[in-house]
């Protein structure tokens, strides 16, 4: 009775834990580590806000001047602040608000990647301190540990980006710009979710090769400097050289940025078009172009701000952008599960364990100098296991074995064993 109880308790002790509950507790553990590092939390939130401030102070005047030049060339309208009418002020305000909408879309697309990079600090710190080795020595699947870091990173990145999104909406409202409607606002949140998952999986794959926080800092600095141009956040892709435009098409952030721009700028462009039509029909002389010319101007603005991406001469609409982001997510899932150093280690460790088992099975029979040849010759019809049993049943008699007593020992099963073993 006691033996059965002991066996049941041992079975319960060595029972493999539920991986879903393990995943929950690992994600919870990562969150606790993250929130305790107040500096990391602060910088994760500050990075996208710094990009927004840099835009407002430095890049916004450049974008506004380019828009003013486009209006003067395309519509023949030149803004004079001293003699501006109310209608002219309203028109200029809507036109310049488009630049804000475009840049905020870029800020969110860049933020998805920069925040994900900062959040990877938790995983890299665990690797540097050897905590991941503790996970590996426990009855936890390596895939569960990998998924826990990815889920934690995605949740943190999405929450931080959602906060930045709300701050950007407050900025637009304070400036008096046109806010996205409810449907476009929900679409922006959906794009944010897709972009977060894509960026998290990409960053997790890259950081799987990083084993120290100092290296991660260098990687973050490089990505932070280049990501704004690769996404077309700091500069529209249409203003870049042709080969750079094609290069950005192989980066998932470009498609995320394109989706953000379309949903942020759809309503402002529609209202700008209607305002230009009303100004043209009012007879005030503010806008003298026809409806076709105004439509061509709006199309030109959409092209200048890369609302449709150019993939080797083919226009990429919104639906294709979303499908491309989903395709990148599928690719990054495969990379994270099968092509990280941990995945390779897991594969080769399984192979080495199998090799060790086979070698151990083959080494179960240890022939002795006096009896091995006789057993194998006289009992050639016997299997290897039967021969092994015959050897093990031989009494351990030192006279039967030629050995130096100082160098060898004999086990109770009759095997010759080195002292080193």
N, C-alpha and C positions, 0 to 999 in steps of 0.2 A: 504493500500500500504506500509506504514511504517512498519507495523507488519511483512509483508512478507519479506521485506528487512532485518529487524532485525533477523528474523528466518534463512534467508539464511546466514547472517554473522555469526550467532551463529553456524550453521551447518558447515561452513567453518572453524570456530575457533576450533571446537571439532572434526574435521575430522582427522582420523588416518593417520599419515604421511607415505609416501612411504618408506618401510623398506630398499629397496636397496639404496636409496639416504641417508638414515640415516646410513646405514652400511658404505658407502663411507666417510661420514663426521666423523664418529667415528674413522675409521682407520686413516684418515688424522689427527685427533686430537691426537691419540696415537703416531703417528710419530713425531708430533711437540713436545710432551712431552719427547719423547725418545731423539731426537736430541738436546734438550736444556740441557739435563743431560750429559755433556761432559765426566764426569767420567765413567758413565755407557757405553757410546759408546766406550771409550778407552778400558775398561776392556773386553767388548764383543769381541773386536778384538784381544786383547793381550792374552787371555786365550789359544786359539789354537796355537798361535805363541810361547808361553812359552812351551807348550807341544813339539813343534817341536824342540826348542832349547835344551830342556832337553834330547830329543832323540839324537840329534847330538853330544852332549857333553858326555852323560853318557851311553845311551843304544846302540848306534851304534857300539862302539868297541866290546861289548859283542856279538851282532848279527854277526858281521864280523868274530870274532874268532870261533863261532859255524859253520859258513859256511866254513871257512878254514878247520876245523876239518872234516866236512862232505865230502869235496872234497878229502882230504887226504885218508879218509877211503873208499870212494866210487869209486874214480878214480885213486888213487895212485899218486896224484899230490900234491907236497909240494912246496909252493912259497918261493924262496930265493931272498930277495930284492937286495943283493949284486951282484949276478950272473944272474939276470933275463934278459931274452931276450925280444925283443919287442912283440913277440907273447905271451909270458907268462904274460907280463904286461897288454896286452889287455884282456886276459882271466880273470885275477884277477880283473881287473876293471869292467868287465861285471858281474862277480859273486858278487862282493861287491855292485854293483848297485842294485841288487835284494833286498838286505836288506833295502836300501833306499826306494825303491818302496813299499815294504811291510809296512814299518813304516809310510809312508805318507798316505797310505790307512787307517791305524789305526788312524792317527791324524784327518783325515776328519770325520771318523765315530764318534769319541769322540767329535769333535767340534760341530757336529749337536746337541748334547744333552746339552753340557755346554753353548753354546751360547743361546739356547732356554731357559735354566734356568735363565741366566742373564737377558734376555729380559722380563721375567715374572715379573721383578721388577716393571714395569709400572702398571700392573694389581694389584699386591699386595699393592703398594703404594696407588692406588685409593681406595682399600678396607679399608686400614688403615686410610685414611683421610675422609672416608665417601662419596667419589664421586660416588661410585656405588649406593648408596642410592638415590642420585639425579637422576641417570639414571632410577632407579626403580620407582620413583615418576612421571616420564615423560611418555608421550604416546609412549614409545619405547618398543618393545618386548624384553623380557629377553634373548631370543635366539639370537636376533640381537646383543645384547651387547656381549654375549659369543662368537659368530662368529667373531665379530670385533677384539677382543683380539687375537683369534687364527690366523686370517688372518694377522694381524699386526706382530705377533710373527714369523709366517712362512716366511713372506717376508724379515724381518730383518735377520733371521737365514740363509736363503738362500743367501742373498747378502753378509753377512760376510763370509760364507763358500766358496762362489765363489771367494772372494778376497784371502782367505787363499789358495785355490786351485791354483790360479795364482802365488802366492808367492812360493808355493811348486814346481810348474813347473819351475820357475826361478832357484830355488835351484838345481833341477835335471839337468837343462841345464848347470849351472855353474860348477857342479861336472863332467859333461860329461856323465851322465847316459842316458840310452835309454828312450826317451819320448814315451808316448802312441800315437798311430796313431790317425787319425781324427775320425774314427768310435768309437774306444775305448774312446777317449776324450769326444765325445758326449754321449756315454753310461755312463761315469762317472758323467756328468752333470745330466743325467736322474736319476741315483742312488742317487745323492745328493738331487734332488727334492723329491724323495720318502722318503729318510731318514729324510729330514727336516720336511715333513708333519707328519711322524710317531712320530718323537721326539717331535714336537710341541704339538701334541694331547696328548701324554703321559704326558709331563711336565705340560700342562694346566690342566689336570685332577688332578695331584698331588697337584699343587699349588692352586686349588680351595678350598682345605682344609687349606690353609695357609692365615692368616689374618694380619701378620706383617712382616716387612722387616727383622727384626732380626731372625725370624724363617726361612725365606727364605734363609738367609745367611748360617744358619746351614744345611739346606737341600742341598744347592749348594755345600757346603764343603764335605758333605758325598758322594754325587753323583760324584763329581769331583775325589775323591780318589778311588772310586770303579769302575767307569764306564770303565776305561782303561782295567781292568782285565776282566770285564764282556763281553766287546766287543772283547777281544783277541787282543787289540792294543799294550799293553806293553809286552805281552808274548803270543806266539802261544798257541791256545787251546790244541794242541797235547802234550804240555809240562806240562799241568796241570793234577791234579788227575782226575780220571775217573768221579767221582761224580760232580766235578766242571765243567767238560766239558758238562755233561748232564744238569746241572743247567743253564749254559749260553744259552742253546738251547731254553729256555723259555723267553729270552730277545730279543727284536727286533733289538737292536744294533748289535748283533752277526751276523745276516743275512745281515744287511747293510754293516758291516765290511767285510764279505765274498764277497759281490758283488764288493765293492771297490777293494779288493785285486785281484780278478780275472781280472778286466779290467785294473788295473795298471800293473800287472805282466805278462799278456798274451804275449805281444810283447817281453819284456826282456827275458823271458824263452825260447821263440821260437828262438831268436837270440843266446842265450847261447847254446842251443842244436846244432844249426848249427855250431857255433864256435868250439864246442867240436868234432863234426863229422869231420870238416875240419882239426883240429889239429891231430885227430887220423889217417886220411888218408894222411897227409902230410909226415909221416915217420920221423918227427923231434924227436920223442921219448918223446914229451911233454905229450901226452895222448896215452896210449897204449890199452885202452879198446875198445871192439867191439861196434857196433851200438846198439845192444840189451842191453848191460850193461850201455851205456850212457842213453838210454831211461828209464831204470830202475832207474838210478840216478836222472833224471829229475822228474820222478813220485814221488820219495822219497822226493825231495825238495818241490813239490806241497803238499804232505801230511804233511811234517814238518811245512809248513807255512799256513796250514789250508785253502787251496783253495777250498777244499770240506769239508763241515762240517759233523760231525758224530753225527747222531741223534739215539741214542740207537742201534748202530751197523749198521744203514742204512746211506749210503752216500747221501748227499743233494746237487744236482747239482745247477747250476746258475739259471735255470728257476724256480725251486722250491723255491729258496731263494727269488726271486722277488715276487712270489705268496704269500709267508709267510709274507713279508713286507706289501703287499696289504691287507692281512687278518688282520694283526695287526692294520692297519689304520682303517678298518671297525669297529673293536672292540672298538678302542679308540673314534671313532665318537659317537658310542652308549653310551659309558661311559660319554663322555662330555655333551651329550644332556639330558641324563635321570638319571644319578647317581651322579651328583655333588650336593653339599649342596644347591646351587641356584635352581637346578631342583627340589629337594625335597621340598624346601620352596615354590616354585611356585605351586607345586601340592597340598600341604597342605593348602596354602592360598586360592586356588580355592575352596577346600572342605569347608574351614571355611566360606568363603563368601556365598556359597550355603546354609550352615547351618543357617547363620544369616538371610538370606532372608526367609527361611522357618519359622524360629522362629518369625520373624517380621510379616509375614503373619498370623501366628496363634495367635499373640498377638494383631492383629487389633481390635478384639472384647474384650473390657474391661468391664466385668459385674459390675453393680452397686448393692449395697446391696438390694435396694427396688424393682428394676425392672427386674433384671436378671432372677430370678426363674420364674416370671410370663411370661416373653417373651418366655423363652425356653419351658415352659409347654404348654402355650396356642397356641404357633405357632410352634409346633413340626414338622409340614410339611415344614416349611420354611428352606431355606438354611442358612448357617452361614453368608453369605454376606448380605442377607435380614434382618437377625436379627441384624447385625451390623448397617445397615441403620436405623432400628427402634430405636436403642439406640442413634445413632447420632442425630436423629430428635427430641429427647426429649429435651425440653428447659432446659437450665442450671438454675435450681432453687435450691437454697441452702437448702430450707426446705425439699426437697425430699431426701436428703442424710444425713445420720448420720455421722458427722465428727467433729473433733476438728478444729476450724478455724485457730488455730495457727500452725497446723501440715499439713493441706491439702489445695489445691487449686482446682478450677474447671475450665476446659478449656471451650472455646466457644462451643465445640461439646458435652459438657456434661460429659466428662471423668474426673475421679478423678486422679489428678496428684500430686506426691510427690514434695515437694520443691526442693529436691536434684536433681530431674530429670529436 
